[in-house]
Amino acid sequence: METNQHEMYEYARRRIKQKKKLYFHFVVLFVGSIFLFIINKLFNIGEPVNWYIWVVTVWAFIFILHFIKVFITDSFMNKNWEREQINRLMTMQENKLEKLKHEAENHFKNT
C-alpha cells in the first residue's frame, strides 16, 4: 500500500512539474514575442521582411507540441496505461506458450 501511495505521489509531482514548465514556456513565448516585435519595429531590423513573425510562428508550433505532450499524450499514456499494456502483452505471451505446450503434447501423443 505504501508503494502505491508513493507512486501516486511521484506521478502527481511529475505532472505538476510538467504543467509548471508548460506555463513557464507560455509566458516566455508571450514575453519573447512582444520583445521580438519591439526589436523589429523599433530598430527596423530585417526590414521590409517581418522576420519576427516566422520566429514566433516556429516558437508557437514548438509550444503547441509541448502542450500536446503534456495534456494529451502524457495524460493517457501514464503508468496505468503502461501497466495495462505490459499485462496485455504478458497475457498474450502466456497464451502463446500454453498453445505451443498443448500442440507439443498432442504431437508427442500422436507419435
Phi, psi and omega per residue, in radians:
M1 nan -0.719 3.135
E2 -1.058 -0.722 -3.138
T3 -1.107 -0.731 3.140
N4 -1.087 -0.737 3.114
Q5 -1.140 -0.682 3.115
H6 -1.125 -0.732 3.095
E7 -1.085 -0.740 3.121
M8 -1.109 -0.720 3.112
Y9 -1.101 -0.810 -3.132
E10 -1.099 -0.707 3.107
Y11 -1.099 -0.808 3.137
A12 -1.097 -0.734 3.136
R13 -1.102 -0.738 3.126
R14 -1.133 -0.724 3.126
R15 -1.136 -0.733 3.113
I16 -1.088 -0.724 3.131
K17 -1.106 -0.727 3.098
Q18 -1.066 -0.819 -3.122
K19 -1.146 -0.678 3.118
K20 -1.083 -0.761 3.101
K21 -1.113 -0.671 3.123
L22 -1.119 -0.803 3.128
Y23 -1.097 -0.701 3.091
F24 -1.101 -0.716 3.107
H25 -1.041 -0.728 3.127
F26 -1.098 -0.789 -3.135
V27 -1.094 -0.761 3.128
V28 -1.123 -0.696 3.087
L29 -1.062 -0.804 -3.114
F30 -1.116 -0.886 -3.120
V31 -1.163 -0.730 3.123
G32 -1.099 -0.656 3.117
S33 -1.122 -0.756 3.102
I34 -1.109 -0.769 3.125
F35 -1.043 -0.803 3.125
L36 -1.112 -0.682 3.098
F37 -1.080 -0.808 -3.126
I38 -1.117 -0.775 3.114
I39 -1.038 -0.780 -3.122
N40 -1.100 -0.789 -3.080
K41 -1.365 -0.662 -3.063
L42 -1.289 -0.759 -3.072
F43 -1.782 0.007 -3.118
N44 0.888 0.704 3.122
I45 -1.353 2.219 3.071
G46 1.378 0.263 3.108
E47 -1.144 2.588 0.017
P48 -1.487 -0.027 -3.137
V49 -1.423 2.293 3.069
N50 -1.529 1.398 -3.077
W51 -1.087 -0.523 -3.084
Y52 -1.092 -0.507 3.125
I53 -1.094 -0.723 3.120
W54 -1.160 -0.729 3.125
V55 -1.091 -0.820 -3.135
V56 -1.145 -0.646 3.126
T57 -1.124 -0.805 3.110
V58 -1.116 -0.746 3.130
W59 -1.106 -0.718 3.101
A60 -1.125 -0.669 3.092
F61 -1.097 -0.746 3.097
I62 -1.099 -0.685 3.091
F63 -1.100 -0.724 3.122
I64 -1.088 -0.719 3.077
L65 -1.088 -0.711 3.089
H66 -1.084 -0.763 3.116
F67 -1.051 -0.803 -3.141
I68 -1.070 -0.740 3.134
K69 -1.077 -0.798 -3.068
V70 -1.265 -0.840 -2.980
F71 -1.671 -0.322 -3.110
I72 -1.945 -1.083 -3.056
T73 -1.118 -0.939 -3.075
D74 -1.254 -0.367 -3.115
S75 -1.311 -0.519 3.108
F76 -1.921 -0.203 3.067
M77 -1.838 1.017 -3.106
N78 -1.724 -2.868 -3.110
K79 -1.056 -0.708 3.135
N80 -1.085 -0.732 3.110
W81 -1.096 -0.759 3.115
E82 -1.045 -0.808 3.135
R83 -1.060 -0.768 3.127
E84 -1.065 -0.745 3.129
Q85 -1.136 -0.745 3.117
I86 -1.101 -0.803 3.131
N87 -1.087 -0.709 3.131
R88 -1.117 -0.780 3.136
L89 -1.173 -0.668 3.105
M90 -1.141 -0.689 3.102
T91 -1.112 -0.745 3.106
M92 -1.077 -0.747 3.126
Q93 -1.130 -0.731 3.113
E94 -1.096 -0.715 3.112
N95 -1.110 -0.711 3.106
K96 -1.134 -0.714 3.119
L97 -1.123 -0.735 3.103
E98 -1.092 -0.744 3.128
K99 -1.092 -0.788 3.106
L100 -1.112 -0.668 3.117
K101 -1.098 -0.792 3.122
H102 -1.139 -0.692 3.108
E103 -1.116 -0.704 3.127
A104 -1.173 -0.734 3.117
E105 -1.096 -0.765 3.122
N106 -1.129 -0.673 3.138
H107 -1.117 -0.748 -3.136
F108 -1.269 -0.508 3.083
K109 -1.200 -0.629 -3.103
N110 -1.378 -0.303 -3.115
T111 -1.677 nan nan
